Amino acid sequence: MNNPTADWEFLLWDPGPAPARPPRRARVLAAARTVRAARLLRRRGWPEAQRYLHSLRPVTRHDTEPPEAIRLARREVLPCLTALRLADPNALCLPRSYALAVHLSTLGLPVEVVVARQRSSIGGRFAFHAWAELYGEVLADIPGVRTGFTVLSRFGSEHVPRVQGVRSAV
């Protein structure tokens, strides 16, 4: 018998068997940290927000393979952005990607925030953009976002181990 899927799963890039969900306590703490991080970014600025993410310790550990971790991360995007909406209803790309990195790092996933500059200028001015990546996969943004931007910086939690050699080409 086929596994039934939720009506919204067609929105995922790779619907498939649902990965094991983190414990409820971890998900609640991740949502609380997301709200705290959004407020920290808004009130104290980018340097303080980076320090917070860099020093963030996960509450659970995920030893899953990258494809399953990516499916889990995509399923956590909605709860994360819902929590962010409470703290910062008008959040743009940097607060959204930062909040997602905090949320998923709390769950033990090695997420990075990527800050980039547009490759071509309009009227001599460059646009900047930020997104979150897990194992080289773009989360909560269009997958082709990298093609129009030059990466300036990547950062994540120092306490969440990265898997070497998994990042795709940028």
Residue pairs with C-beta under 8 A, 6 or more apart in sequence:
3 17
3 18
5 15
9 15
12 71
12 74
12 75
13 74
13 143
14 67
14 70
14 71
14 74
16 71
18 71
18 75
19 64
19 68
19 69
19 71
19 72
19 75
20 72
21 27
21 72
21 75
22 30
22 60
22 62
22 72
22 107
22 108
23 60
25 59
26 59
26 60
26 106
26 107
27 76
27 79
27 107
29 59
29 106
30 59
30 76
30 79
30 80
30 102
30 103
30 104
30 106
30 107
31 79
31 80
31 82
31 83
31 103
32 83
33 56
33 102
33 103
33 106
34 80
34 83
34 84
34 87
34 99
34 102
34 103
35 83
35 84
35 86
35 87
37 49
37 52
37 53
37 98
37 99
37 102
38 84
38 87
38 88
38 91
38 95
38 98
38 99
39 87
39 88
40 48
40 49
40 52
41 48
41 49
41 88
41 94
41 95
41 98
42 87
42 88
42 95
46 94
49 98
50 155
52 102
53 98
53 101
53 102
53 105
53 113
53 155
53 156
53 157
54 155
54 156
54 157
54 158
55 157
55 158
55 159
56 102
56 105
56 106
56 157
56 159
56 160
57 157
57 159
58 105
58 106
58 107
58 108
58 157
58 159
58 160
59 106
59 107
59 108
60 107
60 108
61 108
62 69
62 72
62 107
62 108
62 109
64 72
66 134
66 135
66 163
66 166
69 109
69 134
69 135
70 134
70 135
70 137
70 139
72 107
72 109
73 104
73 109
73 111
73 134
73 139
74 139
76 103
76 104
76 107
77 100
77 139
77 140
79 103
80 99
80 100
80 103
80 104
81 96
81 99
81 100
81 140
83 99
83 103
84 91
84 95
84 96
84 99
85 91
88 95
91 99
93 129
93 130
93 131
93 141
94 113
94 115
94 130
96 130
96 140
97 113
97 114
97 130
97 131
97 132
97 140
97 141
98 113
98 130
100 111
100 132
100 139
100 140
101 111
101 112
101 113
101 132
101 156
101 157
104 111
104 132
104 134
104 139
105 111
105 156
105 157
105 159
105 160
108 160
109 134
109 160
110 134
110 135
110 156
110 157
110 160
110 161
110 162
110 163
111 132
111 133
111 134
111 139
111 156
111 160
112 132
112 133
112 134
112 154
112 155
112 156
113 130
113 131
113 132
113 154
113 155
113 156
114 130
114 131
114 132
114 133
114 151
114 153
114 154
115 128
115 129
115 130
115 151
115 152
115 153
115 154
116 128
116 129
116 130
116 131
116 146
116 149
116 150
116 151
116 152
117 126
117 127
117 128
117 149
117 150
117 152
118 126
118 127
118 128
118 129
118 148
118 149
118 150
119 148
119 149
119 150
120 148
128 152
129 145
129 149
131 138
131 139
131 140
131 141
131 145
132 138
132 139
132 140
132 141
133 139
133 154
133 167
135 163
135 166
135 167
135 168
136 166
136 167
136 168
136 169
136 170
137 143
137 168
138 145
138 146
146 170
151 170
156 162
